[in-house]
Amino acid sequence: MKHTDFQAEIRELNAAYLMLAQKMLRGDRETAMFRLGMGRELADFIENLSASRLIRMADSPALIPHFRFDDEQLARLMAGEGRDETASVLHAAIVAAGRAMEDAGRGA
């Protein structure tokens, strides 16, 4: 079996994610926090990262962005599976928003 080192791709994805998160937070903080699934403290930290610290954080061997759900049905809806592709995507957004609110209520 061929072993592939994905560190360069992980670094690139981490950097892109962090830069996008900063841009979103600086544009519309409340919407960005909801879409990114982060609380105020983390939003403050990400928003105030210097370029050098952002790059240092992106260089982590761990993938920073993560799926906010582990539900196959939700993933299928988000991918547009179902009777009507548009309705499936909207249904997925509603379900995901409800789960985000549940998680926030539990302190997760």
C-alpha positions, -999 to +999 in steps of 0.1 A: +000+000+000+013+034-010+018+059+019+009+094+010+020+124+032-008+149+031+010+175+052+014+201+024-023+198+015-034+200+052-012+231+057-028+247+026-063+239+037-057+251+072-043+284+059-072+289+035-097+281+063-082+304+088-079+333+063-116+327+053-126+326+089-109+359+096-125+375+066-159+363+075-155+374+112-144+408+101-173+412+077-203+399+096-192+385+130-225+369+142-232+352+109-196+340+106-197+326+142-228+306+133-215+293+100-182+284+114-197+269+145-175+288+170-181+308+202-170+343+210-137+334+226-125+314+196-139+340+172-119+367+191-087+346+189-090+338+152-100+373+142-070+388+160-043+363+147-014+380+131-003+367+097+027+349+112+007+333+139-020+323+114+007+306+093+022+289+124-012+276+133-019+264+098+013+244+099-002+221+125-002+184+115-039+183+124-067+194+101-083+225+117-117+226+099-140+197+108-174+184+099-200+198+122-222+168+119-218+130+118-252+122+103-252+104+069-287+116+062-278+152+067-247+148+045-269+133+017-293+162+020-265+187+018-253+169-013-287+174-029-300+139-027-337+135-026-367+142-047-359+179-053-322+190-051-330+226-040-354+215-013-329+189-001-302+216+004-327+239+022-339+211+044-303+202+053-296+239+062-327+239+085-316+206+102-280+218+106-291+251+121-313+233+146-285+210+156-261+239+160-286+256+183-289+223+203-252+220+206-249+256+217-275+250+244-255+220+257-223+240+257-207+218+231 
